[in-house]
Every structure is written in C-alpha cells, then in structure tokens.
C-alpha cells in the first residue's frame, strides 16, 4: 500500500490519488496528515505538500487540490520528454510537474465549466480545449504521467511488486435509427417516398420498395454482421438503443413496434445494452427516467449505461441527472470531429462534481474515436494509419480503447466504404 502524507486530506486529493494510483496503476493508497504515522509506515510512501518532511519520495503540490469551486488558473504547458504537462515544479520535487493537479484539471473537465464557445448544438468543441491548443489531444497524458510516476516509484522502491493492467477494447455500437426503410411507420415512409420522387432519386425509390416488399435487406440492418464479429471477439460490444419519442432531432422507431423490440432483445442476448438518451431527455430528467424504464422493461435487465444524443454533455447537469437515476456508466465523453482524449485519459474514471466537491458513482468511459471523425480522412491507408497510431498510444499505457461506430457505419452507403476493414483492424489489434 502507498501511504500519502499531505497536510490536508481533501476530496480532490483522495479522488485524484485513487484514480492515478489504484485505478490506473493498481496500487492501493491511503492518506495521513500525521507525521508519526507516516514515519512508521514501512512500505511505499510519499509526501504531497509544499516542502518534503525529509528524504522521502516527494511531489511538490500546487494549490488546485486544496481549493473549492472554480478559480482563475494561470499556468503554462511545457514539453516533458515525449509528452507535455503543466503545473511545473522545482528541482526539489521527484517529479518536475504536479501530475496530480494536472490530472484533476483534465478529469474534472474544469475547463468545460469556464466560459467557452459552443457549437450549434451547445457542445464543447475540441478546438476550445487545452489539449487541442497545446498539441496533446492525441495522447492519453494522464496515463502517461501515471507511468512516469510509477517508474520514479520503482527507482525509489525497487523491491515492490507492481501490477500491470492489460490493454482492452470496448467497442460501442450507437443505434439512433435501427432501420432506414423498414418499421419506420406509414407516415415516415410516405414522406420519404415523396422526397425521393421530388428530388428524382429514382435509385432510392427502387431501394425503398425493394426493402419494403422483402426483396432486399434494409441498408441499416447490419446486425447479423456485428453479432458475427462479437462471437469471434473476446471483447464485449456495448449497444445503445434510442427508445425515446420521435422528434425533430431523433427519428426514433416506436417501441410499440414489436420488430424493434425483438431486435433489442436479440442484441441483448449477445452484447451489453444501454440507453441512447434522446435529445429531449438531455435536459429533462423525467423523460430520461421514462426512457430508462422503457429499455429495462424490454431487456429485462438493468441498463449498463447511457450515451447522450448528439454526443452532447452539458456539465454538470447531464451527469447529475444520470447520477440521480442511478445510471452506472456513461459513454458520451469525446469529440465528434477529432480523434483523441477529451479528458486526457484512456482509463475509466468517476465524475467529480465541482460544485458539490464530491466524487459521484457515475463511471465515465471516454471514447477516443467516433466513426464520423474518420470521414475527414480520405484514403483507407490514412484511416488505418490514424487508427494504428491511436491504438499504439493506448497500448503503450495498457489503457482501454473505446471506439464508437453506428449500425449504419457497416452499410453499403459509399461514404462508409472500408469501415468494416477499420472495425476488423481494431478488433484484431
């Protein structure tokens, strides 16, 4: 066990050290503010303060983990060997940066509480982030810093047996619209026919008719392919189904449709199933509760978690609603148009509520790749190289790779050419 001496044991200190030491590095950690207890401890120990007590392993602390609420923070990002960091320390510290304050800043999404420019859907944009502006968005810096901390501890305590995590993959399949033509209702089918005819999309008219009369498989019905991939994979896929009401933003299929219900039940026999929160439910906890109950009634299982519509996370309200409804995990933290690490990590972490200064039970699974972000890359070779670079970054720190695909990503639509190859590349990495 690692014993940490610090003059003040705050919720921020406990949250950050447990994430870095226990969840990332596998080292049990405890805390003390009593010098005598610290001296008596005969295993791993370190001090986290302004000055060391003696010649122990020491990391000089900045003020962030001892503050409350939000404050104006001024710091500079520096290069640190193969990565970057901030909250620089002097030579007296065993680490040149206070990685714990830097980790808390990124995991708490401190910057998303501060004034920033949002996109048309009210989302925090990658270009507004510290990581993007300083060129470390494509690195899991929190995990890299943790490995540097581990290396320094090993030098100080060479006899201690450290445990290594294993690289894992959690593929996410987002299902905002289960079928393109089938089971979407008479009115929506009629509207689609009319639009295709008025726009002279005769090929689309032919495809629609072929699907409806049963001569052709629906373009978005890729579930047989996905299930076959699941059967061959050692990693469990996580599906997110939309069960909210039809609206301007969500073209949901009615849960009164027994074919749709049967699909969700079928998928839940092979994969984990969670709730794709509708756009309306993002700011309406009663609607969110209704949707959660609908899904759990269909699967007869507790929802494994949620993924917000349009990948929208409004902090802290969105996550507080999930906590209130005891939804255990969320898979929305990421960027829609850039590959990389929104929270600076490839390890699951818990939502820390900065207003109440508490760690909540909501586990955040921050994704690093959304299929739409790869559409910005033209050739298959370029796509494969980008994915390979991302995989290598995560493998280097034994992290968790969370790619997000949609059911229609594996369709025959031209823009999704080669995405089955990319998916296979990820599963076989």
Residue, then its C-alpha position, 0 to 999 in steps of 0.5 A: x500500500x502507498x501511504x500519502x502524507x499531505x497536510x490536508x486530506x481533501x476530496x480532490x486529493x483522495x479522488x485524484x490519488x485513487x484514480x492515478x494510483x489504484x485505478x490506473x496503476x493498481x496500487x492501493x493508497x491511503x492518506x495521513x496528515x500525521x507525521x508519526x504515522x507516516x514515519x512508521x509506515x514501512x512500505x511505499x510512501x510519499x509526501x504531497x505538500x509544499x516542502x518534503x518532511x525529509x528524504x522521502x519520495x516527494x511531489x511538490x503540490x500546487x494549490x488546485x487540490x486544496x481549493x473549492x469551486x472554480x478559480x482563475x488558473x494561470x499556468x503554462x504547458x511545457x514539453x516533458x520528454x515525449x509528452x507535455x504537462x503543466x503545473x511545473x515544479x522545482x528541482x526539489x520535487x521527484x517529479x518536475x510537474x504536479x501530475x496530480x493537479x494536472x490530472x484533476x484539471x483534465x478529469x474534472x473537465x474544469x475547463x468545460x465549466x469556464x466560459x467557452x464557445x459552443x457549437x450549434x448544438x451547445x457542445x464543447x468543441x475540441x478546438x476550445x480545449x487545452x489539449x487541442x491548443x497545446x498539441x496533446x489531444x492525441x495522447x492519453x497524458x494522464x496515463x502517461x504521467x501515471x507511468x512516469x510516476x510509477x517508474x520514479x516509484x520503482x527507482x525509489x522502491x525497487x523491491x515492490x511488486x507492481x501490477x500491470x493492467x492489460x490493454x482492452x477494447x470496448x467497442x460501442x455500437x450507437x443505434x439512433x435509427x435501427x432501420x432506414x426503410x423498414x418499421x419506420x411507420x406509414x407516415x415516415x415512409x410516405x414522406x420519404x417516398x415523396x422526397x425521393x420522387x421530388x428530388x428524382x432519386x429514382x435509385x432510392x425509390x427502387x431501394x425503398x420498395x425493394x426493402x419494403x416488399x422483402x426483396x432486399x435487406x434494409x441498408x441499416x440492418x447490419x446486425x447479423x454482421x456485428x453479432x458475427x464479429x462479437x462471437x469471434x471477439x473476446x471483447x464485449x460490444x456495448x449497444x445503445x438503443x434510442x427508445x425515446x419519442x420521435x422528434x425533430x432531432x431523433x427519428x426514433x422507431x416506436x417501441x410499440x413496434x414489436x420488430x424493434x423490440x425483438x431486435x433489442x432483445x436479440x442484441x441483448x442476448x449477445x452484447x451489453x445494452x444501454x440507453x441512447x438518451x434522446x435529445x429531449x431527455x438531455x435536459x429533462x430528467x423525467x423523460x430520461x427516467x421514462x426512457x430508462x424504464x422503457x429499455x429495462x422493461x424490454x431487456x429485462x435487465x438493468x441498463x449498463x449505461x447511457x450515451x447522450x444524443x448528439x454526443x452532447x454533455x452539458x456539465x454538470x447537469x447531464x451527469x447529475x441527472x444520470x447520477x440521480x437515476x442511478x445510471x452506472x456508466x456513461x459513454x458520451x465523453x469525446x469529440x465528434x470531429x477529432x480523434x483523441x482524449x477529451x479528458x486526457x485519459x484512456x482509463x475509466x474514471x468517476x465524475x467529480x462534481x465541482x460544485x458539490x466537491x464530491x466524487x459521484x458513482x457515475x463511471x465515465x468511459x471516454x471514447x477516443x474515436x467516433x466513426x464520423x471523425x474518420x470521414x475527414x480522412x480520405x484514403x483507407x491507408x490514412x484511416x488505418x494509419x490514424x487508427x494504428x497510431x491511436x491504438x499504439x498510444x493506448x497500448x503503450x499505457x495498457x489503457x482501454x480503447x473505446x471506439x464508437x461506430x453506428x449500425x449504419x457505419x457497416x452499410x453499403x452507403x459509399x461514404x462508409x466504404x472500408x469501415x468494416x476493414x477499420x472495425x476488423x483492424x481494431x478488433x484484431x489489434 
